[in-house]
């Protein structure tokens, strides 16, 4: 399973979701859905913009967790 760690990166950068939404150019609602993991897909262009705004790598935001016991 892929876990989204956007909230952790935002906290590390001391940035609010509203500020990131403005920098990336997507709605606050869509970014909130991404942050809470309620999305099934992310466009590479969106991921690129988020990484550029947060000065991070995709692996800082996305994490694979084995969901098998």
C-alpha positions in Angstrom: 0.0 0.0 0.0 1.2 3.5 -0.8 1.0 6.0 2.2 1.0 9.7 1.6 3.3 11.6 4.0 2.5 15.1 2.8 1.5 16.3 6.3 4.9 15.3 7.6 6.8 17.2 4.9 4.5 20.2 5.4 5.2 20.2 9.1 9.0 19.9 8.5 8.9 22.9 6.1 6.5 24.8 8.5 4.1 25.4 5.6 0.4 25.4 5.7 -1.8 23.5 3.2 -3.3 26.7 1.9 0.2 28.1 1.1 1.1 25.0 -0.7 -2.1 25.0 -2.7 -1.4 28.6 -3.8 2.1 27.8 -4.8 1.2 24.6 -6.7 -1.9 26.0 -8.3 -4.4 23.4 -7.3 -7.5 23.7 -5.1 -7.2 23.4 -1.4 -9.8 20.7 -1.4 -7.9 18.5 -3.9 -4.7 19.0 -2.0 -6.5 18.0 1.2 -7.8 14.9 -0.4 -4.2 14.0 -1.4 -2.9 14.8 2.1 -5.5 12.5 3.7 -4.9 9.7 1.2 -8.4 9.8 -0.3 -7.1 9.8 -3.9 -6.4 6.9 -6.2 -4.0 8.6 -8.5 -1.6 11.6 -8.7 -0.5 13.2 -11.9 3.2 13.5 -12.3 2.8 17.2 -13.1 1.1 17.7 -9.7 3.7 15.7 -7.9 6.4 17.6 -9.7 4.9 21.0 -8.6 4.5 19.8 -5.0 8.1 18.6 -4.9 9.3 21.9 -6.4 7.3 23.9 -3.9 8.5 21.9 -0.9 12.1 21.3 -2.2 11.8 17.6 -1.7 11.8 14.2 -3.5 8.8 12.1 -4.4 10.0 9.5 -1.9 9.6 12.1 0.9 5.9 12.3 0.1 5.1 8.8 -1.0 6.0 5.7 1.1 5.4 2.0 0.4 4.1 0.0 3.3 3.6 -3.8 3.1 0.0 -4.4 4.1 0.5 -8.2 4.4 0.8 -9.4 8.0 
